[in-house]
Amino acid sequence: MRASLLALTTLLLAAPAMAQTPLPGHRLVWSDEFDRDGLPDPARWRYDTHANRSGWYNDERQYYAADRPENARVENGRLIIEARRERLTEAADFGGQAYTSARMISREAWTYGVVQVRARLPCGGGTWPAIWMLPKDLTSWPGDGEIDIMEHVGNRPGVVLGTVHTGAYNHVAGTQRGGETVVEDACDAFHVYAATWTADGIDFAIDGRPFYRFDNDGAGDRATWPFDRPFELILNVAIGGGLGGAVDDSAFPQWLEVDWVRVWQAD
């Protein structure tokens, strides 16, 4: 099963230009090609502004804005999520935070499939872009699970992480499960970051090359495998915090550029 899953991942991801045509037995169930300039398509995306307060999770330092083109817009066929260093005129500006960004959440959710995002990453010190997934009906973290398809830390340019968090495996306890790989030109070129998620496991890949796999242990324990429910896709750029680290103000603004997003499922 694992060998065939990896083969499917490679076939689906190796040639981005061919990815719009489903392979036999699979169908494209959701996508955004970002072919309309302006604000992101509200039929496909919503904003998460829950972080608009000082002391957001992981001690991050950004204010997540909504409907603000300075932070999230589509131009020239790409989604731009821009992290900015702002000049505060009063304490109430941007929730008192010195940095602004955006966090986009898909309006659809899926159980199993191949999730692909073709993107170019920011590399400024303190930037923390992520392509990840949370349950649509999240009630408790980390027990409900988290799939981090891609995380990148600007203070470690080119090092890309793929991670899962569950009740048993999470960064709070220091037991998270994941892998990392180096993409030398991650900040200069577009790459396809993807996860192939089935009932048996989750494979993380870049340009069709898997670099980490998390297996379902088959124990029927939600503490180790909560990945059997619909998950939403999230795109964001965080600033600083426990993983982002020291912030280099001279590096801003910084951009996460997304060429397209595609979700496939088996028939």
C-alpha positions in Angstrom: 0.0 0.0 0.0 2.8 2.5 0.9 4.6 1.9 -2.4 1.5 2.5 -4.5 0.7 5.6 -2.4 4.1 7.1 -3.0 3.8 6.3 -6.7 0.5 8.1 -6.9 2.0 11.1 -5.1 4.8 11.3 -7.6 2.5 11.0 -10.6 0.2 13.7 -9.3 2.9 16.2 -8.4 5.9 15.7 -10.6 4.6 17.8 -13.5 2.5 20.8 -12.2 1.5 21.8 -15.8 -0.3 18.5 -16.1 -1.9 18.5 -12.7 -5.2 20.0 -13.9 -6.1 16.7 -15.7 -7.1 14.1 -13.2 -5.4 10.7 -13.4 -7.7 7.7 -13.9 -9.6 7.1 -10.7 -9.2 10.6 -9.4 -11.0 13.9 -9.7 -10.2 17.5 -9.0 -12.7 18.5 -6.3 -11.6 22.0 -5.5 -9.1 24.6 -6.8 -8.2 28.2 -7.0 -6.1 29.3 -10.0 -6.1 33.0 -8.8 -7.2 34.3 -12.2 -9.2 37.3 -11.0 -7.3 40.3 -9.6 -8.5 42.0 -6.4 -9.4 40.5 -3.0 -9.3 36.7 -2.7 -12.5 35.0 -3.9 -14.9 35.1 -1.0 -16.7 32.1 -2.3 -13.5 30.1 -1.8 -11.8 31.8 1.2 -12.6 33.4 4.5 -10.3 35.3 6.8 -9.3 34.2 10.2 -9.0 37.3 12.4 -9.3 35.5 15.7 -5.7 36.5 16.3 -6.4 40.2 16.5 -5.1 40.6 20.0 -1.7 40.8 21.7 -0.4 37.4 22.7 -1.7 35.2 19.9 -0.8 31.5 19.9 2.9 30.7 20.0 3.7 34.3 21.1 3.4 35.5 17.4 3.5 39.2 16.8 1.2 39.8 13.8 -2.3 41.2 13.5 -4.3 39.2 11.0 -6.4 41.6 8.8 -9.5 40.9 6.8 -10.5 42.5 3.4 -7.2 44.5 3.4 -5.5 44.3 0.1 -2.2 45.4 1.6 -2.2 42.0 3.3 -4.0 39.7 1.0 -4.8 40.2 -2.7 -4.7 38.5 -6.1 -2.6 40.1 -8.8 -1.0 38.8 -12.0 -2.4 35.3 -11.4 -1.1 34.8 -7.9 -2.4 35.1 -4.4 -0.1 37.5 -2.4 -0.1 37.2 1.4 2.0 40.1 2.5 3.5 40.6 6.0 4.2 44.2 6.8 5.9 46.3 9.4 3.4 49.0 10.3 3.8 52.5 11.8 1.5 52.6 14.8 -0.2 55.9 15.4 -2.1 54.8 18.4 -2.3 51.7 20.6 -5.5 50.6 18.9 -4.0 50.3 15.5 -3.8 46.7 14.4 -4.6 45.4 17.8 -1.5 47.1 19.2 0.7 44.9 17.0 3.6 46.2 14.9 3.1 43.7 12.1 0.2 42.8 9.9 -0.5 39.8 7.8 -3.4 37.6 6.7 -4.6 34.1 7.4 -6.8 32.5 4.8 -9.1 29.5 5.4 -10.8 27.5 2.6 -14.6 27.5 2.7 -14.5 23.8 1.8 -13.2 20.9 3.8 -12.2 17.3 2.9 -11.6 13.9 4.3 -8.6 12.3 2.5 -7.1 13.4 -0.8 -4.1 15.0 -2.3 -3.7 18.7 -1.4 -1.3 20.7 -3.6 -0.1 24.3 -3.3 2.3 25.8 -5.7 4.1 28.6 -3.9 7.2 30.8 -3.4 8.1 31.5 0.2 9.3 34.5 2.1 12.7 34.4 3.7 12.9 37.5 5.9 14.1 37.0 9.5 11.1 36.3 11.7 8.7 35.2 8.9 6.9 32.0 9.4 4.7 31.0 6.4 2.6 27.9 6.6 0.4 25.7 4.4 -1.6 23.6 6.8 -4.9 22.0 7.8 -7.2 21.9 10.8 -10.6 20.2 11.4 -13.6 22.1 10.2 -15.3 21.4 13.5 -12.3 22.0 15.7 -13.2 21.9 19.4 -9.9 21.0 21.1 -6.3 21.3 20.1 -4.2 19.2 19.7 -6.6 16.4 20.3 -8.5 17.1 17.0 -5.4 17.0 15.0 -3.3 19.3 12.7 -1.6 18.6 9.4 1.3 21.0 8.6 1.9 20.5 4.9 4.6 23.2 4.8 6.2 25.4 7.4 9.3 27.5 6.7 11.3 29.7 9.1 12.9 32.8 7.6 15.8 32.5 10.0 16.6 29.0 8.5 16.2 29.8 4.8 15.3 26.8 2.6 14.5 24.4 5.5 11.0 23.1 4.9 9.1 21.2 7.6 6.2 18.7 7.4 4.5 17.9 10.7 1.5 16.4 12.3 0.1 17.2 15.8 -2.3 15.0 17.8 -3.2 14.5 21.4 -0.3 12.1 21.8 2.1 13.9 19.4 2.4 17.6 19.6 4.9 20.4 20.1 3.6 21.4 23.5 4.7 18.0 24.8 7.7 17.9 22.5 6.4 14.8 20.9 5.3 16.1 17.5 5.9 13.9 14.5 7.5 15.3 11.3 10.3 15.6 8.9 12.3 18.3 7.2 14.1 18.8 3.9 16.1 21.5 2.3 14.8 23.4 -0.8 17.7 25.7 -1.7 15.7 28.1 -3.8 12.4 28.0 -1.8 12.5 31.8 -1.7 13.4 32.3 -5.3 11.3 29.7 -7.2 7.9 28.2 -7.1 7.6 24.6 -5.8 4.6 22.3 -5.2 4.1 21.5 -1.6 1.7 18.7 -1.0 0.2 16.1 1.3 -1.3 12.8 0.2 -3.7 11.8 2.9 -5.5 8.4 3.1 -6.9 6.3 5.8 -3.5 4.6 6.0 -1.3 7.6 6.4 -0.1 11.0 5.3 2.8 11.5 2.9 4.5 14.9 2.7 6.1 15.8 -0.6 7.8 18.7 -2.5 7.6 18.6 -6.3 6.6 15.0 -6.2 9.4 13.9 -3.9 8.1 12.5 -0.6 10.3 13.5 2.4 8.2 12.3 5.4 5.4 9.8 6.1 3.1 9.6 9.1 1.4 6.2 9.4 -2.0 5.4 10.9 -1.1 2.9 13.7 -4.5 1.2 13.3 -5.1 1.3 17.1 -8.4 3.2 16.7 -7.1 5.7 19.2 -7.9 9.4 18.4 -4.9 10.4 20.4 -2.7 9.0 17.7 -4.9 9.2 14.6 -7.7 11.9 14.6 -7.4 12.3 10.8 -10.7 10.8 9.8 -12.8 13.9 9.5 -13.1 16.9 7.2 -10.1 19.3 7.4 -9.9 22.9 6.0 -6.9 24.3 4.3 -5.1 27.3 5.8 -2.6 29.7 4.2 -0.8 32.3 6.3 2.4 34.2 7.2 3.0 34.5 10.9 5.7 36.8 12.4 8.1 35.9 15.2 6.8 33.6 17.9 8.2 30.3 19.2 9.2 29.0 15.8 9.5 32.3 13.8 12.1 33.6 16.2 13.9 37.0 16.0 12.4 39.5 13.6 14.4 41.6 11.2 12.5 44.8 10.6 14.7 45.7 7.7 13.4 42.7 5.7 9.8 43.8 5.4 7.5 43.7 3.5 7.7 39.9 2.8 5.4 37.9 0.6 4.0 34.4 0.4 3.1 34.0 -3.3 0.7 31.2 -4.3 0.3 30.3 -8.0 -2.5 27.8 -7.4 -4.2 25.4 -5.0 -5.7 22.1 -6.0 -7.4 19.3 -4.1 -7.9 15.8 -5.6 -9.8 12.8 -4.3 -10.1 9.2 -5.4 -13.4 8.3 -7.0 
